[in-house]
């Protein structure tokens, strides 16, 4: 499954401030900054916020995290084993 909006709208645990977008600045308030309530795509904290959420979900639902590969979870149920492997591709924009 490929989810394009994985990192969007995750509530942030820490305070994050960003500069105002140029086209949306109000006269006399150019030096003000905006406090984010939720993660934006491309935000450095977005990956960690998403990872905390998915980790909490799996652990609450009876999955065990592999001690050697943190992106691998397994769940044993009635003799069956389910493996879930998370893959995250990060793109770095170089200027």
Buried (B, 14 or more C-beta within 10 A) or exposed (E): EEEEEBBBEBEBEEEBEEEBEEEEEEEEEEEEEEEBEEBBEEBEBBBBBBBEEBBEEBEEEEBEBEEEEEBBBBBEEEEEEEEEEBEEEEEEEEE
